Amino acid sequence: MTVFELIWKRRTIRRFRQEKIPVDLLTAIVDTGRIAPSASNLQPLEFIMVDDEDLLPQIFVNTRWAGYLPNDEGRPPKGQEPTAFIVILVNIDIAGNWAGHDVGAAGENMILAALSEGIGSCWIASVNAKAVSRILKIPQNYRIDSVIAMGYPNEQPVSEPMRDSIEYYKDESGVLHVPKRQLDDILHHNQF
Ligand SMILES: Cc1cc2nc3c(=O)[nH]c(=O)nc-3n(C[C@H](O)[C@H](O)[C@H](O)COP(=O)(O)O)c2cc1C
């Protein structure tokens, strides 16, 4: 698959098959985050891979899913939870003003690398950082930026041109639709 095809194929996944991601593959995915561009090459990011059976539910309960869907419908139901989390940490002793951009670059690298191996993901900023820091014994000079939930996909969301609302929704068959602003509305050529 070309990089273009991979990017077009990617959708946030919130339903997962209960099949473990091999730890070597998870490690290789994190390695694509390590090698991402970094402002001033400071490289303030570190990562925790979580795939331990006892820890997974503890992280899961401290994440929030699909805020636009009613009745917590976007939260993975029992038996379809993520099988791994990658916690993205910022070392505040190293970070400059652009650490957030570094997170973006590293996160997308990892998401696309995972997808190239058939793994779906959901980037989660709505995380109870205090609780997760305690559970994972994260030192005080690190802050949790976000986590990426991963697993083999058990749903096939679709994107569609945005009309009146940016809010994603589920149709009668339970398929998630993700409205995207259209190219004509966001692309300017030479002048605004
Ligand atoms: C930085 C960031 C934080 C996000 N946080 C959450 C989150 O806390 N919970 C969640 O369910 N989805 C979260 N998402 C996923 C977005 O809801 C999703 O990307 C958006 O609806 C567009 O869907 P798509 O990824 O399929 O294009 C986050 C995405 C990004 C980039």
The ligand as a Gaussian input file, in Angstrom:
#p B3LYP/6-31G(d) Opt

LIG

0 1
 C       -5.115000      14.816000      19.541000
 C       -6.344000      13.951000      19.420000
 C       -7.056000      13.626000      20.554000
 C       -8.163000      12.774000      20.476000
 N       -8.799000      12.411000      21.624000
 C       -9.813000      11.519000      21.564000
 C      -10.408000      11.047000      22.760000
 O      -10.058000      11.461000      23.858000
 N      -11.380000      10.093000      22.666000
 C      -11.791000       9.610000      21.445000
 O      -12.664000       8.744000      21.406000
 N      -11.254000      10.059000      20.287000
 C      -10.269000      10.991000      20.316000
 N       -9.663000      11.418000      19.159000
 C      -10.116000      10.876000      17.860000
 C      -10.963000      11.905000      17.117000
 O      -12.257000      11.923000      17.654000
 C      -10.997000      11.507000      15.615000
 O       -9.699000      11.650000      15.070000
 C      -11.963000      12.401000      14.827000
 O      -13.293000      12.146000      15.218000
 C      -11.848000      12.179000      13.326000
 O      -12.025000      10.815000      12.998000
 P      -10.922000      10.054000      12.147000
 O       -9.718000       9.909000      13.041000
 O      -11.537000       8.750000      11.781000
 O      -10.589000      10.914000      10.961000
 C       -8.577000      12.277000      19.207000
 C       -7.854000      12.623000      18.067000
 C       -6.753000      13.447000      18.157000
 C       -5.970000      13.798000      16.924000

